[in-house]
Amino acid sequence: MATPGLDVANVTAAVRKCSGVDAARRHFPGTTRRGFRKFCADHGISYKATLGIAAEAVSVTPPPIIQPPKITYRISQQRPDGQAKTRLALIGDAHDSPHIPDKSRFRWFGQYAAEHCVDIVQSVGDLFSLDSLCSYERNDTQRGKSKPNFKEDMASGKKALGYLEEGLGNHKPEKHVTLGNHEDRIFSFSDRTPEIYGMLDENLHTILTDYGWGYSPFGRIHYIGGVGITHVPRNVMGKPYGGMYSQNTIARDCVTDLIYGHTHKMLFQPFWKLDGNKIWVMNAGCALPNGHVEDYAKHSLGDGNWDYGIWDVTIQHGHIQKAHHIPMLELEERYG
């Protein structure tokens, strides 16, 4: 049957408005259902098609969403609790800096790790001082003017890792650092200077990964065989545990053995829990040249009270089973 008086534009508008062909027919008196459907089919009119036309008509390309550069961390696989023993060469706060041009101690660390076939070389953080980004020594002060620049800091760190790699020789252990507050200066500075956000941490990432180091963010606890490792443990408020006997509070809140650094004073102490279990809390001390005290600690409680060296640590069954401290002087006698 003929469908007089039908116009493609009018029918299309009616179908879109009524959300369907059959519902739109009532706007066109004198048409049959069959004839109206045929007209729509012949002219490609359907509710779905009209939606496409409408969407095309009002289509607007949204502005691109600008995301800040993503900070990259290379976290080594965390070894689960198990029967197998894992042996670590544990390095405390080494604080490499252009102000300490002799990097020999890093070679000694590598030589010890190779000689004793350790599974992992683990740094507790503050591997680099990064004094170029120190915020509490203003650049317009006399002390501030003596700070190295960032390029010099990175070159010094690269040299230190090269010495450690030289000491390792053909031995290829896993290497990991739990970043400390000094490495975190990179991320704090970048956060305060959004124009360069993501640039400085790329330098750190490149230097570490070029020498095969994994690393985890400042504050995160990295687990090896069920034992936690971090630079400095933090409480529920995100603040580092402090005080002369902070290990007591740390042990109270810990549910696993914990290894940390930061204070430069070594500690290896068991703490008993009410259920008869015990956990070990260990502070790795520092791995600076023997007797070296950083300027900020001179004439303070830390002056003369730091412990220098590295640790040989065995982990098994979810606990520290054995730990032996090797003083820096002994390393120098063996390998210097």
Phi and psi restraints in degrees (value plus and minus 20) as a CYANA .aco file:
   2 ALA   PHI     -88.2   -48.2
   2 ALA   PSI     136.7   176.7
   3 THR   PHI    -144.7  -104.7
   3 THR   PSI      57.4    97.4
   4 PRO   PHI     -88.8   -48.8
   4 PRO   PSI     130.9   170.9
   5 GLY   PHI      57.0    97.0
   5 GLY   PSI     -10.8    29.2
   6 LEU   PHI    -110.5   -70.5
   6 LEU   PSI     115.8   155.8
   7 ASP   PHI    -143.3  -103.3
   7 ASP   PSI     114.0   154.0
   8 VAL   PHI     -76.3   -36.3
   8 VAL   PSI     -65.0   -25.0
   9 ALA   PHI     -84.4   -44.4
   9 ALA   PSI     -62.9   -22.9
  10 ASN   PHI     -86.6   -46.6
  10 ASN   PSI     -62.0   -22.0
  11 VAL   PHI     -84.5   -44.5
  11 VAL   PSI     -62.9   -22.9
  12 THR   PHI     -79.1   -39.1
  12 THR   PSI     -64.2   -24.2
  13 ALA   PHI     -84.1   -44.1
  13 ALA   PSI     -59.4   -19.4
  14 ALA   PHI     -87.7   -47.7
  14 ALA   PSI     -61.8   -21.8
  15 VAL   PHI     -81.9   -41.9
  15 VAL   PSI     -61.4   -21.4
  16 ARG   PHI     -86.5   -46.5
  16 ARG   PSI     -61.7   -21.7
  17 LYS   PHI     -87.3   -47.3
  17 LYS   PSI     -58.7   -18.7
  18 CYS   PHI    -113.0   -73.0
  18 CYS   PSI     -19.8    20.2
  19 SER   PHI      41.5    81.5
  19 SER   PSI      12.1    52.1
  20 GLY   PHI     146.7   186.7
  20 GLY   PSI     138.5   178.5
  21 VAL   PHI     -90.0   -50.0
  21 VAL   PSI     -70.0   -30.0
  22 ASP   PHI     -83.6   -43.6
  22 ASP   PSI     -58.9   -18.9
  23 ALA   PHI     -87.5   -47.5
  23 ALA   PSI     -49.5    -9.5
  24 ALA   PHI     -94.8   -54.8
  24 ALA   PSI     -41.4    -1.4
  25 ARG   PHI     -82.5   -42.5
  25 ARG   PSI     -46.3    -6.3
  26 ARG   PHI     -85.8   -45.8
  26 ARG   PSI     -37.5     2.5
  27 HIS   PHI    -101.7   -61.7
  27 HIS   PSI     -21.6    18.4
  28 PHE   PHI    -149.1  -109.1
  28 PHE   PSI      60.6   100.6
  29 PRO   PHI     -79.1   -39.1
  29 PRO   PSI     126.6   166.6
  30 GLY   PHI      71.2   111.2
  30 GLY   PSI     -25.4    14.6
  31 THR   PHI    -116.9   -76.9
  31 THR   PSI     126.4   166.4
  32 THR   PHI    -110.9   -70.9
  32 THR   PSI     139.8   179.8
  33 ARG   PHI     -80.5   -40.5
  33 ARG   PSI     -63.9   -23.9
  34 ARG   PHI     -86.3   -46.3
  34 ARG   PSI     -63.3   -23.3
  35 GLY   PHI     -87.2   -47.2
  35 GLY   PSI     -59.1   -19.1
  36 PHE   PHI     -86.6   -46.6
  36 PHE   PSI     -60.7   -20.7
  37 ARG   PHI     -83.1   -43.1
  37 ARG   PSI     -60.9   -20.9
  38 LYS   PHI     -84.4   -44.4
  38 LYS   PSI     -61.5   -21.5
  39 PHE   PHI     -79.4   -39.4
  39 PHE   PSI     -65.2   -25.2
  40 CYS   PHI     -84.0   -44.0
  40 CYS   PSI     -61.4   -21.4
  41 ALA   PHI     -85.2   -45.2
  41 ALA   PSI     -62.2   -22.2
  42 ASP   PHI     -83.1   -43.1
  42 ASP   PSI     -49.9    -9.9
  43 HIS   PHI    -125.0   -85.0
  43 HIS   PSI      -8.7    31.3
  44 GLY   PHI      45.9    85.9
  44 GLY   PSI      11.8    51.8
  45 ILE   PHI    -117.7   -77.7
  45 ILE   PSI     103.3   143.3
  46 SER   PHI    -169.3  -129.3
  46 SER   PSI     143.1   183.1
  47 TYR   PHI     -82.6   -42.6
  47 TYR   PSI     -59.5   -19.5
  48 LYS   PHI     -83.1   -43.1
  48 LYS   PSI     -62.1   -22.1
  49 ALA   PHI     -85.8   -45.8
  49 ALA   PSI     -58.7   -18.7
  50 THR   PHI     -85.9   -45.9
  50 THR   PSI     -52.6   -12.6
  51 LEU   PHI     -83.1   -43.1
  51 LEU   PSI     -60.0   -20.0
  52 GLY   PHI     -82.6   -42.6
  52 GLY   PSI     -60.3   -20.3
  53 ILE   PHI     -84.2   -44.2
  53 ILE   PSI     -63.1   -23.1
  54 ALA   PHI     -84.6   -44.6
  54 ALA   PSI     -63.0   -23.0
  55 ALA   PHI     -83.5   -43.5
  55 ALA   PSI     -59.2   -19.2
  56 GLU   PHI     -85.8   -45.8
  56 GLU   PSI     -56.9   -16.9
  57 ALA   PHI     -87.0   -47.0
  57 ALA   PSI     -53.9   -13.9
  58 VAL   PHI    -126.3   -86.3
  58 VAL   PSI      -9.0    31.0
  59 SER   PHI     -81.1   -41.1
  59 SER   PSI     107.7   147.7
  60 VAL   PHI    -151.0  -111.0
  60 VAL   PSI     107.3   147.3
  61 THR   PHI     -96.0   -56.0
  61 THR   PSI      97.7   137.7
  62 PRO   PHI     -88.7   -48.7
  62 PRO   PSI     131.2   171.2
  63 PRO   PHI     -86.3   -46.3
  63 PRO   PSI     128.5   168.5
  64 PRO   PHI     -84.2   -44.2
  64 PRO   PSI     123.2   163.2
  65 ILE   PHI    -107.0   -67.0
  65 ILE   PSI     100.1   140.1
  66 ILE   PHI    -111.1   -71.1
  66 ILE   PSI      94.9   134.9
  67 GLN   PHI    -118.8   -78.8
  67 GLN   PSI     120.3   160.3
  68 PRO   PHI     -86.3   -46.3
  68 PRO   PSI     134.1   174.1
  69 PRO   PHI     -76.3   -36.3
  69 PRO   PSI     120.3   160.3
  70 LYS   PHI    -104.2   -64.2
  70 LYS   PSI     107.0   147.0
  71 ILE   PHI     -93.9   -53.9
  71 ILE   PSI     109.7   149.7
  72 THR   PHI    -120.8   -80.8
  72 THR   PSI     113.2   153.2
  73 TYR   PHI    -142.2  -102.2
  73 TYR   PSI     121.4   161.4
  74 ARG   PHI    -132.0   -92.0
  74 ARG   PSI      76.5   116.5
  75 ILE   PHI    -117.8   -77.8
  75 ILE   PSI     103.0   143.0
  76 SER   PHI     -85.1   -45.1
  76 SER   PSI     132.4   172.4
  77 GLN   PHI     -79.6   -39.6
  77 GLN   PSI     108.7   148.7
  78 GLN   PHI    -101.4   -61.4
  78 GLN   PSI     101.8   141.8
  79 ARG   PHI     -95.3   -55.3
  79 ARG   PSI     108.2   148.2
  80 PRO   PHI     -93.4   -53.4
  80 PRO   PSI     143.0   183.0
  81 ASP   PHI     -83.0   -43.0
  81 ASP   PSI     113.5   153.5
  82 GLY   PHI    -184.5  -144.5
  82 GLY   PSI    -195.5  -155.5
  83 GLN   PHI     -98.2   -58.2
  83 GLN   PSI     -51.5   -11.5
  84 ALA   PHI     -87.7   -47.7
  84 ALA   PSI     124.2   164.2
  85 LYS   PHI    -102.4   -62.4
  85 LYS   PSI     123.8   163.8
  86 THR   PHI    -144.3  -104.3
  86 THR   PSI     106.4   146.4
  87 ARG   PHI    -128.6   -88.6
  87 ARG   PSI     110.2   150.2
  88 LEU   PHI    -135.5   -95.5
  88 LEU   PSI     120.9   160.9
  89 ALA   PHI    -116.2   -76.2
  89 ALA   PSI      87.1   127.1
  90 LEU   PHI    -117.4   -77.4
  90 LEU   PSI     101.8   141.8
  91 ILE   PHI    -128.0   -88.0
  91 ILE   PSI     102.1   142.1
  92 GLY   PHI     -95.6   -55.6
  92 GLY   PSI    -185.5  -145.5
  93 ASP   PHI     -81.2   -41.2
  93 ASP   PSI      90.1   130.1
  94 ALA   PHI    -111.4   -71.4
  94 ALA   PSI     -47.9    -7.9
  95 HIS   PHI      28.6    68.6
  95 HIS   PSI      32.5    72.5
  96 ASP   PHI     -80.7   -40.7
  96 ASP   PSI     123.2   163.2
  97 SER   PHI    -179.2  -139.2
  97 SER   PSI     130.8   170.8
  98 PRO   PHI     -78.7   -38.7
  98 PRO   PSI     -42.2    -2.2
  99 HIS   PHI     -93.7   -53.7
  99 HIS   PSI     -30.7     9.3
 100 ILE   PHI    -139.3   -99.3
 100 ILE   PSI      61.8   101.8
 101 PRO   PHI     -87.7   -47.7
 101 PRO   PSI     -44.8    -4.8
 102 ASP   PHI     -99.7   -59.7
 102 ASP   PSI      93.8   133.8
 103 LYS   PHI    -120.9   -80.9
 103 LYS   PSI      -5.6    34.4
 104 SER   PHI     -75.8   -35.8
 104 SER   PSI     -55.6   -15.6
 105 ARG   PHI     -80.7   -40.7
 105 ARG   PSI     -51.1   -11.1
 106 PHE   PHI     -87.3   -47.3
 106 PHE   PSI     -55.0   -15.0
 107 ARG   PHI     -85.2   -45.2
 107 ARG   PSI     -59.4   -19.4
 108 TRP   PHI     -82.0   -42.0
 108 TRP   PSI     -61.0   -21.0
 109 PHE   PHI     -77.9   -37.9
 109 PHE   PSI     -66.0   -26.0
 110 GLY   PHI     -85.3   -45.3
 110 GLY   PSI     -59.7   -19.7
 111 GLN   PHI     -84.9   -44.9
 111 GLN   PSI     -61.3   -21.3
 112 TYR   PHI     -83.2   -43.2
 112 TYR   PSI     -65.2   -25.2
 113 ALA   PHI     -81.0   -41.0
 113 ALA   PSI     -59.9   -19.9
 114 ALA   PHI     -90.5   -50.5
 114 ALA   PSI     -63.4   -23.4
 115 GLU   PHI     -82.6   -42.6
 115 GLU   PSI     -54.6   -14.6
 116 HIS   PHI    -122.9   -82.9
 116 HIS   PSI     -12.2    27.8
 117 CYS   PHI      32.2    72.2
 117 CYS   PSI      27.5    67.5
 118 VAL   PHI     -88.3   -48.3
 118 VAL   PSI     134.4   174.4
 119 ASP   PHI    -102.0   -62.0
 119 ASP   PSI     -54.7   -14.7
 120 ILE   PHI    -158.9  -118.9
 120 ILE   PSI     115.3   155.3
 121 VAL   PHI    -117.0   -77.0
 121 VAL   PSI      95.3   135.3
 122 GLN   PHI    -139.5   -99.5
 122 GLN   PSI     102.7   142.7
 123 SER   PHI    -122.7   -82.7
 123 SER   PSI     118.5   158.5
 124 VAL   PHI    -106.0   -66.0
 124 VAL   PSI     -15.1    24.9
 125 GLY   PHI      89.4   129.4
 125 GLY   PSI     155.8   195.8
 126 ASP   PHI      33.1    73.1
 126 ASP   PSI      21.2    61.2
 127 LEU   PHI     -85.6   -45.6
 127 LEU   PSI     -55.8   -15.8
 128 PHE   PHI    -140.9  -100.9
 128 PHE   PSI     123.8   163.8
 129 SER   PHI     -99.7   -59.7
 129 SER   PSI     -59.5   -19.5
 130 LEU   PHI      33.8    73.8
 130 LEU   PSI      30.0    70.0
 131 ASP   PHI     -86.5   -46.5
 131 ASP   PSI     -37.8     2.2
 132 SER   PHI     -79.6   -39.6
 132 SER   PSI     -46.7    -6.7
 133 LEU   PHI    -125.8   -85.8
 133 LEU   PSI      -6.4    33.6
 134 CYS   PHI     -83.5   -43.5
 134 CYS   PSI     105.5   145.5
 135 SER   PHI    -110.2   -70.2
 135 SER   PSI     -41.3    -1.3
 136 TYR   PHI    -109.9   -69.9
 136 TYR   PSI     -27.1    12.9
 137 GLU   PHI    -128.2   -88.2
 137 GLU   PSI      79.3   119.3
 138 ARG   PHI     -84.6   -44.6
 138 ARG   PSI     126.0   166.0
 139 ASN   PHI     -86.8   -46.8
 139 ASN   PSI     -40.1    -0.1
 140 ASP   PHI    -110.6   -70.6
 140 ASP   PSI     -14.0    26.0
 141 THR   PHI    -116.1   -76.1
 141 THR   PSI     146.1   186.1
 142 GLN   PHI     -82.4   -42.4
 142 GLN   PSI     -62.9   -22.9
 143 ARG   PHI     -86.9   -46.9
 143 ARG   PSI     -57.8   -17.8
 144 GLY   PHI     -83.8   -43.8
 144 GLY   PSI     -54.0   -14.0
 145 LYS   PHI     -90.6   -50.6
 145 LYS   PSI     -37.6     2.4
 146 SER   PHI    -109.6   -69.6
 146 SER   PSI     -21.9    18.1
 147 LYS   PHI     -87.9   -47.9
 147 LYS   PSI     124.4   164.4
 148 PRO   PHI     -89.5   -49.5
 148 PRO   PSI     144.5   184.5
 149 ASN   PHI    -108.5   -68.5
 149 ASN   PSI     150.0   190.0
 150 PHE   PHI     -83.3   -43.3
 150 PHE   PSI     -57.3   -17.3
 151 LYS   PHI     -82.7   -42.7
 151 LYS   PSI     -59.4   -19.4
 152 GLU   PHI     -87.4   -47.4
 152 GLU   PSI     -59.5   -19.5
 153 ASP   PHI     -79.1   -39.1
 153 ASP   PSI     -65.4   -25.4
 154 MET   PHI     -87.7   -47.7
 154 MET   PSI     -59.2   -19.2
 155 ALA   PHI     -84.5   -44.5
 155 ALA   PSI     -59.2   -19.2
 156 SER   PHI     -85.0   -45.0
 156 SER   PSI     -64.8   -24.8
 157 GLY   PHI     -82.5   -42.5
 157 GLY   PSI     -60.2   -20.2
 158 LYS   PHI     -83.3   -43.3
 158 LYS   PSI     -60.3   -20.3
 159 LYS   PHI     -84.5   -44.5
 159 LYS   PSI     -61.7   -21.7
 160 ALA   PHI     -81.6   -41.6
 160 ALA   PSI     -65.4   -25.4
 161 LEU   PHI     -86.4   -46.4
 161 LEU   PSI     -51.9   -11.9
 162 GLY   PHI     -84.9   -44.9
 162 GLY   PSI     -59.4   -19.4
 163 TYR   PHI     -84.1   -44.1
 163 TYR   PSI     -62.2   -22.2
 164 LEU   PHI     -83.2   -43.2
 164 LEU   PSI     -61.4   -21.4
 165 GLU   PHI     -84.6   -44.6
 165 GLU   PSI     -57.4   -17.4
 166 GLU   PHI     -82.2   -42.2
 166 GLU   PSI     -60.5   -20.5
 167 GLY   PHI     -86.7   -46.7
 167 GLY   PSI     -53.6   -13.6
 168 LEU   PHI     -88.1   -48.1
 168 LEU   PSI     -51.0   -11.0
 169 GLY   PHI      40.7    80.7
 169 GLY   PSI    -144.5  -104.5
 170 ASN   PHI    -106.5   -66.5
 170 ASN   PSI     -25.3    14.7
 171 HIS   PHI     -97.5   -57.5
 171 HIS   PSI     111.8   151.8
 172 LYS   PHI    -143.4  -103.4
 172 LYS   PSI      53.6    93.6
 173 PRO   PHI     -98.6   -58.6
 173 PRO   PSI     145.6   185.6
 174 GLU   PHI     -89.5   -49.5
 174 GLU   PSI     127.4   167.4
 175 LYS   PHI    -150.7  -110.7
 175 LYS   PSI     113.8   153.8
 176 HIS   PHI    -169.4  -129.4
 176 HIS   PSI     124.0   164.0
 177 VAL   PHI    -150.3  -110.3
 177 VAL   PSI     110.8   150.8
 178 THR   PHI    -109.6   -69.6
 178 THR   PSI      87.4   127.4
 179 LEU   PHI     -75.3   -35.3
 179 LEU   PSI     121.5   161.5
 180 GLY   PHI    -122.1   -82.1
 180 GLY   PSI    -195.4  -155.4
 181 ASN   PHI     -85.2   -45.2
 181 ASN   PSI     -46.1    -6.1
 182 HIS   PHI     -93.9   -53.9
 182 HIS   PSI     -61.5   -21.5
 183 GLU   PHI     -85.8   -45.8
 183 GLU   PSI     -50.7   -10.7
 184 ASP   PHI     -87.3   -47.3
 184 ASP   PSI     -33.4     6.6
 185 ARG   PHI     -77.3   -37.3
 185 ARG   PSI     -52.5   -12.5
 186 ILE   PHI     -80.4   -40.4
 186 ILE   PSI     -68.1   -28.1
 187 PHE   PHI     -93.8   -53.8
 187 PHE   PSI     -54.2   -14.2
 188 SER   PHI     -87.3   -47.3
 188 SER   PSI     -63.9   -23.9
 189 PHE   PHI     -83.5   -43.5
 189 PHE   PSI     -62.9   -22.9
 190 SER   PHI     -83.6   -43.6
 190 SER   PSI     -56.9   -16.9
 191 ASP   PHI     -86.3   -46.3
 191 ASP   PSI     -54.6   -14.6
 192 ARG   PHI    -100.6   -60.6
 192 ARG   PSI     -33.4     6.6
 193 THR   PHI    -148.9  -108.9
 193 THR   PSI      55.4    95.4
 194 PRO   PHI     -81.7   -41.7
 194 PRO   PSI     -39.3     0.7
 195 GLU   PHI     -81.4   -41.4
 195 GLU   PSI     -46.6    -6.6
 196 ILE   PHI    -135.2   -95.2
 196 ILE   PSI      -2.5    37.5
 197 TYR   PHI     -75.1   -35.1
 197 TYR   PSI     108.9   148.9
 198 GLY   PHI      70.8   110.8
 198 GLY   PSI     -30.0    10.0
 199 MET   PHI    -103.7   -63.7
 199 MET   PSI     -67.1   -27.1
 200 LEU   PHI     -89.3   -49.3
 200 LEU   PSI     -59.8   -19.8
 201 ASP   PHI     -87.3   -47.3
 201 ASP   PSI     -42.6    -2.6
 202 GLU   PHI     -85.4   -45.4
 202 GLU   PSI     -56.0   -16.0
 203 ASN   PHI     -83.2   -43.2
 203 ASN   PSI     -65.9   -25.9
 204 LEU   PHI     -82.3   -42.3
 204 LEU   PSI     -65.6   -25.6
 205 HIS   PHI     -78.4   -38.4
 205 HIS   PSI     -64.4   -24.4
 206 THR   PHI     -84.2   -44.2
 206 THR   PSI     -66.1   -26.1
 207 ILE   PHI     -82.7   -42.7
 207 ILE   PSI     -65.1   -25.1
 208 LEU   PHI     -86.8   -46.8
 208 LEU   PSI     -68.1   -28.1
 209 THR   PHI     -90.8   -50.8
 209 THR   PSI     -49.0    -9.0
 210 ASP   PHI     -80.5   -40.5
 210 ASP   PSI     -50.6   -10.6
 211 TYR   PHI    -122.3   -82.3
 211 TYR   PSI      -6.1    33.9
 212 GLY   PHI      59.0    99.0
 212 GLY   PSI       2.4    42.4
 213 TRP   PHI    -112.4   -72.4
 213 TRP   PSI     114.0   154.0
 214 GLY   PHI    -110.5   -70.5
 214 GLY   PSI     139.0   179.0
 215 TYR   PHI    -173.3  -133.3
 215 TYR   PSI     132.3   172.3
 216 SER   PHI    -147.5  -107.5
 216 SER   PSI     135.9   175.9
 217 PRO   PHI     -84.1   -44.1
 217 PRO   PSI     134.1   174.1
 218 PHE   PHI     -77.5   -37.5
 218 PHE   PSI     108.0   148.0
 219 GLY   PHI      79.1   119.1
 219 GLY   PSI     -43.7    -3.7
 220 ARG   PHI     -98.3   -58.3
 220 ARG   PSI     122.7   162.7
 221 ILE   PHI    -112.6   -72.6
 221 ILE   PSI     103.2   143.2
 222 HIS   PHI    -120.4   -80.4
 222 HIS   PSI     113.2   153.2
 223 TYR   PHI    -128.7   -88.7
 223 TYR   PSI     113.6   153.6
 224 ILE   PHI    -146.0  -106.0
 224 ILE   PSI      95.1   135.1
 225 GLY   PHI      38.3    78.3
 225 GLY   PSI       9.8    49.8
 226 GLY   PHI      68.8   108.8
 226 GLY   PSI     -21.5    18.5
 227 VAL   PHI    -121.7   -81.7
 227 VAL   PSI     108.4   148.4
 228 GLY   PHI    -102.5   -62.5
 228 GLY   PSI     122.9   162.9
 229 ILE   PHI    -154.8  -114.8
 229 ILE   PSI     110.1   150.1
 230 THR   PHI    -173.0  -133.0
 230 THR   PSI     148.0   188.0
 231 HIS   PHI     -93.6   -53.6
 231 HIS   PSI     -71.0   -31.0
 232 VAL   PHI    -167.2  -127.2
 232 VAL   PSI     104.8   144.8
 233 PRO   PHI     -87.7   -47.7
 233 PRO   PSI     126.0   166.0
 234 ARG   PHI    -142.9  -102.9
 234 ARG   PSI     128.5   168.5
 235 ASN   PHI    -103.2   -63.2
 235 ASN   PSI    -193.0  -153.0
 236 VAL   PHI     -85.1   -45.1
 236 VAL   PSI     -38.7     1.3
 237 MET   PHI    -110.1   -70.1
 237 MET   PSI     -18.6    21.4
 238 GLY   PHI      60.8   100.8
 238 GLY   PSI      -8.2    31.8
 239 LYS   PHI    -120.8   -80.8
 239 LYS   PSI     123.7   163.7
 240 PRO   PHI     -82.3   -42.3
 240 PRO   PSI     121.3   161.3
 241 TYR   PHI     -82.4   -42.4
 241 TYR   PSI     116.0   156.0
 242 GLY   PHI    -152.7  -112.7
 242 GLY   PSI     158.2   198.2
 243 GLY   PHI      86.8   126.8
 243 GLY   PSI     140.7   180.7
 244 MET   PHI     -84.5   -44.5
 244 MET   PSI     -51.9   -11.9
 245 TYR   PHI    -139.4   -99.4
 245 TYR   PSI      26.4    66.4
 246 SER   PHI     -81.5   -41.5
 246 SER   PSI     -43.6    -3.6
 247 GLN   PHI     -81.4   -41.4
 247 GLN   PSI     -47.8    -7.8
 248 ASN   PHI     -86.3   -46.3
 248 ASN   PSI     -62.5   -22.5
 249 THR   PHI     -90.2   -50.2
 249 THR   PSI     -59.8   -19.8
 250 ILE   PHI     -79.8   -39.8
 250 ILE   PSI     -67.6   -27.6
 251 ALA   PHI     -83.8   -43.8
 251 ALA   PSI     -56.7   -16.7
 252 ARG   PHI     -79.8   -39.8
 252 ARG   PSI     -59.0   -19.0
 253 ASP   PHI    -110.9   -70.9
 253 ASP   PSI     -32.6     7.4
 254 CYS   PHI     -99.9   -59.9
 254 CYS   PSI     127.9   167.9
 255 VAL   PHI    -136.8   -96.8
 255 VAL   PSI     -22.6    17.4
 256 THR   PHI    -156.4  -116.4
 256 THR   PSI     146.7   186.7
 257 ASP   PHI     -78.5   -38.5
 257 ASP   PSI     127.6   167.6
 258 LEU   PHI    -157.3  -117.3
 258 LEU   PSI     115.7   155.7
 259 ILE   PHI    -136.9   -96.9
 259 ILE   PSI     112.7   152.7
 260 TYR   PHI    -166.7  -126.7
 260 TYR   PSI    -193.1  -153.1
 261 GLY   PHI    -161.2  -121.2
 261 GLY   PSI    -149.9  -109.9
 262 HIS   PHI      60.2   100.2
 262 HIS   PSI     -66.8   -26.8
 263 THR   PHI    -104.5   -64.5
 263 THR   PSI     -36.0     4.0
 264 HIS   PHI      50.2    90.2
 264 HIS   PSI     -10.0    30.0
 265 LYS   PHI    -137.2   -97.2
 265 LYS   PSI     101.3   141.3
 266 MET   PHI     -94.5   -54.5
 266 MET   PSI     132.7   172.7
 267 LEU   PHI    -175.9  -135.9
 267 LEU   PSI     117.8   157.8
 268 PHE   PHI    -167.5  -127.5
 268 PHE   PSI      81.0   121.0
 269 GLN   PHI    -160.9  -120.9
 269 GLN   PSI     116.0   156.0
 270 PRO   PHI    -107.0   -67.0
 270 PRO   PSI     127.7   167.7
 271 PHE   PHI    -151.2  -111.2
 271 PHE   PSI     107.1   147.1
 272 TRP   PHI    -109.5   -69.5
 272 TRP   PSI     119.2   159.2
 273 LYS   PHI    -117.6   -77.6
 273 LYS   PSI     144.7   184.7
 274 LEU   PHI     -83.7   -43.7
 274 LEU   PSI     -46.1    -6.1
 275 ASP   PHI    -105.4   -65.4
 275 ASP   PSI     -11.8    28.2
 276 GLY   PHI      72.5   112.5
 276 GLY   PSI     -30.2     9.8
 277 ASN   PHI    -100.4   -60.4
 277 ASN   PSI     142.3   182.3
 278 LYS   PHI    -154.5  -114.5
 278 LYS   PSI     134.9   174.9
 279 ILE   PHI    -144.4  -104.4
 279 ILE   PSI     134.5   174.5
 280 TRP   PHI    -125.2   -85.2
 280 TRP   PSI     116.9   156.9
 281 VAL   PHI    -135.4   -95.4
 281 VAL   PSI     106.0   146.0
 282 MET   PHI    -147.4  -107.4
 282 MET   PSI     113.6   153.6
 283 ASN   PHI    -131.8   -91.8
 283 ASN   PSI     109.0   149.0
 284 ALA   PHI     -98.5   -58.5
 284 ALA   PSI     -25.4    14.6
 285 GLY   PHI      51.2    91.2
 285 GLY   PSI    -165.0  -125.0
 286 CYS   PHI    -151.2  -111.2
 286 CYS   PSI     141.9   181.9
 287 ALA   PHI    -142.6  -102.6
 287 ALA   PSI      16.6    56.6
 288 LEU   PHI     -99.1   -59.1
 288 LEU   PSI     145.9   185.9
 289 PRO   PHI     -75.8   -35.8
 289 PRO   PSI     124.0   164.0
 290 ASN   PHI     -75.1   -35.1
 290 ASN   PSI     106.6   146.6
 291 GLY   PHI      64.4   104.4
 291 GLY   PSI     -28.4    11.6
 292 HIS   PHI     -92.6   -52.6
 292 HIS   PSI     111.2   151.2
 293 VAL   PHI    -141.5  -101.5
 293 VAL   PSI     108.3   148.3
 294 GLU   PHI     -84.1   -44.1
 294 GLU   PSI     129.6   169.6
 295 ASP   PHI     -75.0   -35.0
 295 ASP   PSI     -57.2   -17.2
 296 TYR   PHI     -86.2   -46.2
 296 TYR   PSI     -39.7     0.3
 297 ALA   PHI    -124.9   -84.9
 297 ALA   PSI     -21.3    18.7
 298 LYS   PHI     -85.9   -45.9
 298 LYS   PSI     122.5   162.5
 299 HIS   PHI      42.3    82.3
 299 HIS   PSI      10.3    50.3
 300 SER   PHI    -147.4  -107.4
 300 SER   PSI    -195.3  -155.3
 301 LEU   PHI     -80.8   -40.8
 301 LEU   PSI     -47.4    -7.4
 302 GLY   PHI     -97.7   -57.7
 302 GLY   PSI     -38.4     1.6
 303 ASP   PHI     -88.3   -48.3
 303 ASP   PSI      93.2   133.2
 304 GLY   PHI      67.7   107.7
 304 GLY   PSI     -20.6    19.4
 305 ASN   PHI    -135.3   -95.3
 305 ASN   PSI      -7.1    32.9
 306 TRP   PHI    -106.4   -66.4
 306 TRP   PSI     136.0   176.0
 307 ASP   PHI    -133.7   -93.7
 307 ASP   PSI     107.2   147.2
 308 TYR   PHI    -131.8   -91.8
 308 TYR   PSI     112.3   152.3
 309 GLY   PHI     127.6   167.6
 309 GLY   PSI    -187.6  -147.6
 310 ILE   PHI    -149.6  -109.6
 310 ILE   PSI     153.3   193.3
 311 TRP   PHI    -141.5  -101.5
 311 TRP   PSI     126.8   166.8
 312 ASP   PHI    -128.7   -88.7
 312 ASP   PSI      90.9   130.9
 313 VAL   PHI    -140.3  -100.3
 313 VAL   PSI     113.7   153.7
 314 THR   PHI    -132.5   -92.5
 314 THR   PSI     107.4   147.4
 315 ILE   PHI    -135.1   -95.1
 315 ILE   PSI     112.6   152.6
 316 GLN   PHI    -180.0  -140.0
 316 GLN   PSI     128.7   168.7
 317 HIS   PHI      36.3    76.3
 317 HIS   PSI      13.6    53.6
 318 GLY   PHI      57.8    97.8
 318 GLY   PSI      -9.8    30.2
 319 HIS   PHI    -159.9  -119.9
 319 HIS   PSI     141.8   181.8
 320 ILE   PHI     -94.4   -54.4
 320 ILE   PSI      96.6   136.6
 321 GLN   PHI    -112.9   -72.9
 321 GLN   PSI     -48.7    -8.7
 322 LYS   PHI    -176.0  -136.0
 322 LYS   PSI     121.9   161.9
 323 ALA   PHI    -167.0  -127.0
 323 ALA   PSI     110.8   150.8
 324 HIS   PHI    -150.8  -110.8
 324 HIS   PSI     106.4   146.4
 325 HIS   PHI    -110.7   -70.7
 325 HIS   PSI     110.7   150.7
 326 ILE   PHI    -130.4   -90.4
 326 ILE   PSI      87.4   127.4
 327 PRO   PHI     -81.3   -41.3
 327 PRO   PSI     133.5   173.5
 328 MET   PHI     -81.4   -41.4
 328 MET   PSI     -56.2   -16.2
 329 LEU   PHI     -83.3   -43.3
 329 LEU   PSI     -57.1   -17.1
 330 GLU   PHI     -87.7   -47.7
 330 GLU   PSI     -60.0   -20.0
 331 LEU   PHI     -81.2   -41.2
 331 LEU   PSI     -61.0   -21.0
 332 GLU   PHI     -85.4   -45.4
 332 GLU   PSI     -59.9   -19.9
 333 GLU   PHI     -84.6   -44.6
 333 GLU   PSI     -58.0   -18.0
 334 ARG   PHI     -94.0   -54.0
 334 ARG   PSI     -64.5   -24.5
 335 TYR   PHI    -139.4   -99.4
 335 TYR   PSI     -29.6    10.4
